Amino acid sequence: PFSATKGDFTDGRHQSDKMSQESLVLRDTMKAHTDWVTAIATPIDNSDMIVTSSRDKFIIVWSLTKDGSQYGVPRRRLTGHGHFVEDVVLSSDGMFALSGS
């Protein structure tokens, strides 16, 4: 969903200094949550999957795609939280998720 581009921008702390750095460009959004997303996690060894948590009390496992019409597909909605999910993290191999609400 994001891609890096080169460009000059003004640093908020030093507004008179211009820096040439990479910046992100929003290409699309992935929609499945019904409230604010609180965290995004991705395993180190699998760039085709991310996990998101939200104030809607759900965790969603996404498959990332590279076709032009869609950047991500929600594959599984994990339930069980009685309050909004504050955070989600993944194990380094991406096999386990830990969440807190």
N, C-alpha and C positions, 0 to 999 in steps of 0.2 A: 503494500500500500504506500510505502514511502520510497523515495529515491533521492540519492545525494546529488547536489548540483554545486558548482563552484560559484561564488559570488561575494561581493563586498557587503558588509553590514556594519552597523554601528553597535558597539558593545554598550550595554546599559550603564556600566560603571564609568566608562570613559567615552562619553558621547562624542568627543572631538577626534578620537582615534578610530580609524577605519581598519578593519582586519579582513583579510581574504581567507575564508575558510569554507568548508563544505557545509551546506545547509540541507534540510529536509523539505521535500515538496509533497504535499498531500495529493495522492492520485485517486483515492476512492475511500469509502468507509465500509466497514463490515457491520451488518445490523442483525442482532438477534436478542440482545438484552433489552429490557423494558425500562431500565433506570440507569443511572450513572455507572460506568465501569470504574472499579476501584483499583484493579491491578491487572497486569499482563505478565505472563511468565512464558518462557520458552526454554526447552532443554538445549544443552550445549551441542549435542550430536545430532539433532534432528531439526533442521530449519523449516521443514514442511508442516510443523504443528505449533500452535500456541494455545495457551489456556488463559481465560479471562474470568475475573470475579466481578460481582456487581452488587449494587444496593437492591437489586430485585431478588436477592437471596439465592441466586443460581451461580454455578460455575459452568462455563461452556468450553468444550474442547473443540478447536477449530482445525481443519485441514486447509493449509494455504495452497492456492492454485496460481497458475501463471497464465491462464487464458485471459483474453482481453475483456470479457464480460463480467468476471467475478474474481476477486482477490482472495476470498476465503469462504469456506463452507462450514457452518456449524455441524459437527458430527455427533456430539453427545452433550446433553444437558444434565449436569449433576445436581441433585437435590438433597435436602436434609437439613439445611440451616434454618433456624427459626428467626434469625435476624439478618440484616444485610451482611454480606461477606466483605470483610475489611481487606483481606489479603490472600493471595495464593502463591505458593512457590512450588517448584518441581525439583525432584532429585536430579542429579547430574546426568543420569541415563534416561530421564524422562518417563520412567516407569511408575513413579509415585508422585502424588500431589498432596500438599499439606495446606489446609485453609483455616482461617479463623474468622469468627464473627463476634 
